[in-house]
Amino acid sequence: MSVPKVCVSLGGNTVAEVVKQAEKATGEGVELVEVRFDRLYVERVKVTVKNEEGEQETSVEFVSRPLAAVDVAASIEQLKKGIEKTVLFTCMPRRQGGQFPDDEEGRIEVLRQAIASGVSWINLELDIDDKVREELFEAAREAGCSTVASIHDMAGTPPSKEILAAVEENLEVGDLLKLCYQTRGYGDGLNLFEAAWELRGVDAPAYTLMGMGIGGDWPRIHAPLLDLTMVYTTLDEDYSLPDRGLINLRDLRTAWEMLGYTNPSVTSTGGETQSDADPTD
């Protein structure tokens, strides 16, 4: 049983916030960080309203920024200078749960610039227009940029047989196949677990499987048992993480230790070199 690589997804809404989180992740000894570039297109705004009892309540809402508010080239350059670890560049559209405005042409241009900048890894969704997706994959290959071919299904979690079929149909599309489904209960989590269990020991390219919602963290927690190649985790520590299918980095390590999934490369005291950071090792 091998222990998967760990990728920490950074959630900052400014370049400075992303770099700060990356520094924290580096201090935790992670091997790979995901830069969610789409999150630069929203900002946190505190909203205060009166409740039914007349008391003031404050909450945080995310407000969209216009496309022109983000200097793509300058932002990528600042991120490259500020982040030491290997980066997986992701710019997720709203249709897949991301924050990038509904401008697919503009989003594709961001991905092109990221590839041209020399980023190590890039996330390319499988529902991108076929011709455009092939162009991006070819550009990534020529630039020596590894690809995560992803599906983020916001509609729900299909039966395990359909998940298996999705894996089999797309295994050779990128360097790593990522399937992520909206989970609405433990039954959906069980579907994910069953599909991953069926794939154990199969001589196939790298892939990972997870959910967004209750039960979605099961494959993350048991990834070593399920032979997943990589696990996405977070530095967030709020109590809503299980409801979103997420797990904190330290909690993930604790769970793996308690369950007997141990590996010196995922300790909080050690780091890894760039060569060790390949999720397909």
Secondary structure by P-SEA (a helix, b strand, c coil): cbbbbbbbbbbcccaaaaaaaaaaaaaacccbbbcccccccbbbbbbbbbccccbbbbbbbbbbbcccccaaaaaaaaaaaccccccccccccccccccccccaaaaaaaaaaaaaacccbbbbbccccaaaaaaaaaaaaaacbbbbbccccccccccaaaaaaaaaaccccccbbbbbbbcccaaaaaaaaaaaaaaccccccccccccccccccccccccccccccbbbbcccccccccccccccaaaaaaaaaaacccccccccccccccccccccc
